Amino acid sequence: MPITTMPRPISSELVTLRLLNARMDLSEHDKWNYARLEKGLEGELKFDLLTDGLVNNGIVIKGLLLEVNDSEFQIDTTLIFEGIIHLFDVKNYENDYYYENGKLYSKNGNILTDPLLQRERCESLFLRLLKNLGFNYRVESRLVFINPEFTLMQAPRDYPIIYPTQVNRLMKQLNEIPSRLTKMHENLARKLISLHKPVSSNMKLPAYEFGQLKKMIMCKLCYSLSTTVEGNFIVCKTCGHKELVDAAVLRSVRELIILFPGIRITTSLVYEWCGRVIHKKRISRILRRNYTRYGHGKYSYYQ
């Protein structure tokens, strides 16, 4: 059975945009970027379901953001087998595209960033990183189009592309790779994970301030701010999801820390952020149980 080393990390950029999309009016460009990231994650999770079903001996690393010689690159899925490492760049594009003169076009004629060039760059940087780390493995990278509604016309036949109709065949081929892992493979996987960057240096976020953001407890499931307090639960009026108040408050605190790194967490701040729907005394009890309190009275804060 393959070893899955960690759950797929969600990029800091996407996490932040989820929060901002719920709490402010994003520009059209930021909305497009947010939708693009959500769509990409959706495709990656679909591919995860397939790699989770592999039965041969290998190591699966889901989502790596790496850097070598000041160049940052991302690998959606890394599969480590005995004699080869497979890198997969997963695309969740849908509708019709065509490839011409080294460029990818959508059906309306817009030019997209060439994912094949991205794949080549990723493979080159990964090989350089392996060399720097003292490992010598054969590496093969491929571009996987996971969405069944995707069509690409005029692509060269020898390009390393996996089309939606070929994905199941790909999984069968991967399952047939003979592989016996050693400590060296495990050491490589641990090293790559240790080098994963939790925050990209190329994040594209809009400017925002505390005062301009909408205040309310956000639904954990659908990210709606249409929530209400019903006894010990926060209930979403949009999707019906229920969450314990304590858990929702602690999640709201984590939102503050994500959006405003270094901010001092106080009872009044959390009360304001949660839309003033939970009594301050209750918020204070939740904070005392889960954080360390510093200072006294109105000057106290939590870490």
N, C-alpha and C positions, 0 to 999 in steps of 0.2 A: 504493500500500500504506500502511496506517496505521503510524505510528511509535509503538512501545511504548517509553516513556521509561525504565522501570525495572521490575524484577521486583516482584511484589506483596510488600510488607513484611508480616511477621508481627508482630502487636502484642506489645509487651513484656509485657503482662499474660498473654497466652497462652503465650509462651515461658517465663515464670516459673512459671506454673501447671503446665505440662508437667513441669518439673523437680521441683516440689514434689509433684505427684501420684505420681511414681515413688518419692519419698524420704520421704514422710510420709503419715499418714492424714488426708485432708482431711475437713472437716465436710460434711454433706449439702448445705449451701448452696454451699460452695466447689466441691464436685463438680458441682453443677448449673451453676454459672457456668463452670467449665472445659469441661464438655460443650457448653454453649451456644456458647462461643467456637470450639471445634473444629468444631462443626456449621456455624457461620457461615462459617469459612474454607473449609470444603469447598464450600459453595455459591458463594462468590466465585471459587474456582479453576475450578469448572464454567463460570461465566460468562466467565472469562478464556479458556478454550478456544474459546469462540464469538467473542469480540472479536478473538482472534488470527487468526481466519479472515476478517476483513473485508478487502476488497480496494480500497476507495476511499481517498482521500487524507485522512487525519486523524491526530490525536495521541491515543494512549490512555495515560491515567495510572491505574495500578492502586493504589488505596488511598491516601487522603490524610487525615491528621489535622491539621486547621487550627484557627486561633483568630482571632477578630476581636472587638475590644472586650471582652476577657476571657471570651468565650463560645466554648467548644470544640465542634467538630462534625466528623463523619467522612463522607467520600464514598467509597463502595466502588469505583466506576469513573467516571472522567471522560473523555468523548470530545469533543475539540475539533475542530470543522469550520470551514470558512471563515466562515459566517454564523451559527453557532449552537453552543452548548455543551450537551451532554447529560450530565446527572448521573443515575447509577443507584444505587439502594439495593437491594442484593440480599439476599433472605431465603430461607433454606433450610428453611422450615417444612414439616412434613408432617402428614398427617391432616386432619380436617375442622374448619373454623372458620366462624363467622358474624359478620356486621357488623350492629350494631344501635345506633341512637341515638348514633352517633359513637364507639362502642367495639368492640373486637375481642375475641371470646370463643372459647375452645377448646371442643371438643365436650363437655367435662365441666363447662362453665360458668365456668371461670376467666377473669378479665379480663386481657388482655395489654396492654402498652404499645402505644398506637396507632401503627403504623408510618407511617400517612399524616400524622399530625401531625409525626412526626420528619422526614419528607420535606419538609414545608412549612417547618419550621424550618431545615433544611439549605439549602434553596434560598434562603431569605431571607438567611441569614448569608453564603452564597456571593456573592449579588448585592452585599451590603454590602462584602465583601472586594474584589470586582472594582472597585467604585467607589473604594474607598480606594487601590487600586493604579493607578487612572487608566485602566482598561479599560472598554469599553462593548460588551458582547455580549448577544445574546438567549440566555436560559438556559431549558432545559426539563428538569424532573426527573421521574423515574418510579420506581415501585416494582416490582421484578421478583421474582416468586416462581418460583424455579428448580427446585424439587423436583417431579417428576411425580406424587408421592403427595399433593400439596396440593390442597385444595378450599376455596373461600371462597364462602359463600352470603350473599345479601342485600346485597352491596356495591352502592352507587350506580353506575349505568352510566357516568357521566361521570368517574369517578375515574381518575387516571393510574396504572392498574395493568396490568402485563403478567403474564398467567397462564402456567403451564408450556406449555400448548398454543399460546401465541402467541409464544414466544421465538424460534423459527426465523423467523417472519414479521417479528419486530422486526429481526433481523439482515439480512433482505432489504431492509427499509425503510432501514436505516442505510447499506447498500451503495449505495443509489440516491441518496443525498444528494450533490449536486454540491459539490465542495470544492477550492479552490486555496489552499494555505497560504502565508503570508508570514512574514517575520522576526518580525512582531508576535505571531503565534500561537506561534512557537517561544519568544519572550521570555516570554510569559504562562506557557507550560508550565514553563519553567525557574524562573520566579518562584514558581509554586505548589509545585513540588517543593522549592525552597529553604525554603519556609515549613512544610513537613511536620514535625510534631512526632514524634520517635522514641518519646517516652514520654508517655502520657496523664496528665494531672493527676487523672484520675478512676479510677485503677486500684484494684481491690478485691482485696487479697491478704491471706491469713491471716498471723498472726504466726508467726515461726519462728526457731530458733537453730541454729547449726552442730551442736551436740551432739545434737539430737533427730533429725537427718536421717540416713537410711540411707546407708551408704557402700559404693560399688561403682561400677564403670564402667557407665554406662547405654548401652543399645543405641541407636545413632543412628537406626535405622529404626522400632522399635516401642516405644522408651522403657522397655524391661524392664531390671531390674537382674540378671537371670539370665544373666550373661556369664562367660566363662572365658578364660584366656590359653592359646593354642595356638601356640607358637613366636613368630612375628612378628605374630600376629593376635589380635584380640579377637573371640570367637565368641559369638553370642547363642544360648542354649539354647532360647529361646522361638520365634524366627522363623528362625534359622540364618544371619542376616546376619554377614558377616565384615568387619572393619576393621583396618587396620594399627595396631599398638600406638601408634606415634608420633602418628598422627592422633587416636586415641581419647584419649590423654593430653592433647593440646593442646585438644581439645574439652572435656574435663573441667575444664581450667584456665579456659576461657571460662565454663563453668557457675558456677564459684566467683565469678568477677568479676561475673556477672549477679546472683547471689543475694546476694553480699556486696560491694557496691561499695566500693572503697578498701582491701580486704583485702590484706595482704602475701602474695604468692605465694612459698612456700618449698617446698623438696623434701619436708620432713616433712609439710607441710599437704597437698600433692598426693598423697603416698603414703597418707595417712590417707583422703582423699576417694575415692581409687580402690580402697578396700577392702583395701589392703596386699597386692595380688596381683602388683604389679610391683616389682622390686627398686629400692631407692632410687637406686643408682648409675645405673640405666637412666633413671629419671625425671630425675635431675640432668643427664645428657647431653642429654636432649630439651629441657629448659629452657634450658640453655646455648646450644643451637643456635638457639633461637627467641626468646629474650628477653635483655634486658641484665641482667647480674648486678651487684648492689650489695652491698658489705660482704664479710666474709670468715668462713670457718668456719661455725659454727652460727648466726651472726647474718646470714648472707647471705640475700638475697631477690631476686626477679626482677620486672622490669617490661617 
